[in-house]
Amino acid sequence: MKQKGTSIVGWGKNRQVVDWYITPPQTTESLMKREKFEGIVWECASGDGSMAKVLSKYNAVIASDLRTDDKVYGHKGIDFLKNPQRFEADNIITNPPFRYGKEFVELALKNPRIKKVAMIFKISFLEGIGRYNFFKSTPLKKVLVFCRRQPINNASREIKNSGLIAFCWFIWDKDYVGEPTIGWINDKLCRDKFQTKLNKPKVNTPSLSKKNTKENGFPPTPKGMGIQPTIL
Ligand SMILES: C[S@@+](CC[C@H](N)C(=O)[O-])C[C@H]1O[C@@H](n2cnc3c(N)ncnc32)[C@H](O)[C@@H]1O
């Protein structure tokens, strides 16, 4: 169990070699509904394109990944750490390999053409003295915290509707002046739209306005009992 918990954090034994974890569409959609990006977006660790495909609904997108297998969406074999200016783009948006997250942000911001950078990290990416200095020295504009755990999963497993880690979108903007702001993403509707087929079977749950009866599967409230049991 311990391995499962640490593996998604970034350093577990079971962590995939190149950190291939799929970002579900609603996670990317939540960002794009809240933040505007002008010009070309480079998804520089694109995996199977789960994120890039959503981004391309909003902007022109260049996708690339270190890997060279058939599942890669976009340009294959591009190591962003060695080629951080390989493509001409105005923005970089990605879910990077977690262990190189800070390096990805630094290199993206060093690219003179890049105006905005958005990357998804676990919420604890915020903490620590090192991170304090890092954030103070970069134009962090906004942190968007997901109210619901995002089902970012190992690519070889089925996508499930839950997650172990609390994630946030971090947005840097080179034109932004001031302290970063914080917001929350509470997208039940957005999440439902992309819900995978793993919906729980419907339970016979009477609405709160209806009385409990044998017919709707719940025992009738005994006479004289002042408080109705809460049915959720
Ligand atoms: C956490 S996955 C995210 C995949 C995709 N961005 C998504 O959100 O669904 C990280 C991806 O980074 C790629 N990767 C790892 N190291 C890389 C590097 N140095 N340069 C470019 N891509 C890299 C992995 O192959 C993997 O596809």
The ligand as an SDF file (V2000), in Angstrom:
LIG
                    3D

 27 29  0  0  0  0  0  0  0  0999 V2000
    2.8890   12.6700  -16.0590 C   0  0  0  0  0  0  0  0  0  0  0  0
    3.0310   12.1760  -17.7890 S   0  0  0  0  0  0  0  0  0  0  0  0
    1.9200   13.3110  -18.5360 C   0  0  0  0  0  0  0  0  0  0  0  0
    1.5450   12.9940  -19.9390 C   0  0  0  0  0  0  0  0  0  0  0  0
    0.6500   14.0540  -20.5850 C   0  0  0  0  0  0  0  0  0  0  0  0
    1.2520   15.3780  -20.4600 N   0  0  0  0  0  0  0  0  0  0  0  0
   -0.7030   14.0870  -19.9360 C   0  0  0  0  0  0  0  0  0  0  0  0
   -0.9250   15.0480  -19.1970 O   0  0  0  0  0  0  0  0  0  0  0  0
   -1.5250   13.1680  -20.1190 O   0  0  0  0  0  0  0  0  0  0  0  0
    4.6610   12.8100  -18.1390 C   0  0  0  0  0  0  0  0  0  0  0  0
    5.1450   12.6170  -19.5570 C   0  0  0  0  0  0  0  0  0  0  0  0
    6.4400   13.2110  -19.6230 O   0  0  0  0  0  0  0  0  0  0  0  0
    7.2340   12.4700  -20.5220 C   0  0  0  0  0  0  0  0  0  0  0  0
    8.6290   12.8000  -20.2170 N   0  0  0  0  0  0  0  0  0  0  0  0
    9.3950   12.3300  -19.1920 C   0  0  0  0  0  0  0  0  0  0  0  0
   10.5930   12.9270  -19.2130 N   0  0  0  0  0  0  0  0  0  0  0  0
   10.5800   13.7960  -20.2750 C   0  0  0  0  0  0  0  0  0  0  0  0
   11.5130   14.7020  -20.8240 C   0  0  0  0  0  0  0  0  0  0  0  0
   12.7330   14.8590  -20.2950 N   0  0  0  0  0  0  0  0  0  0  0  0
   11.1630   15.4380  -21.9140 N   0  0  0  0  0  0  0  0  0  0  0  0
    9.9360   15.2950  -22.4830 C   0  0  0  0  0  0  0  0  0  0  0  0
    9.0020   14.4400  -22.0110 N   0  0  0  0  0  0  0  0  0  0  0  0
    9.3100   13.7110  -20.9110 C   0  0  0  0  0  0  0  0  0  0  0  0
    6.8250   11.0360  -20.2610 C   0  0  0  0  0  0  0  0  0  0  0  0
    7.1320   10.1990  -21.3550 O   0  0  0  0  0  0  0  0  0  0  0  0
    5.3210   11.1760  -20.0270 C   0  0  0  0  0  0  0  0  0  0  0  0
    4.5990   10.9830  -21.2140 O   0  0  0  0  0  0  0  0  0  0  0  0
  1  2  1  0
  2  3  1  0
  2 10  1  0
  3  4  1  0
  4  5  1  0
  5  6  1  0
  5  7  1  0
  7  8  2  0
  7  9  1  0
 10 11  1  0
 11 12  1  0
 11 26  1  0
 12 13  1  0
 13 14  1  0
 13 24  1  0
 14 15  1  0
 14 23  1  0
 15 16  2  0
 16 17  1  0
 17 18  1  0
 17 23  2  0
 18 19  1  0
 18 20  2  0
 20 21  1  0
 21 22  2  0
 22 23  1  0
 24 25  1  0
 24 26  1  0
 26 27  1  0
M  CHG  2   2   1   9  -1
M  END
$$$$
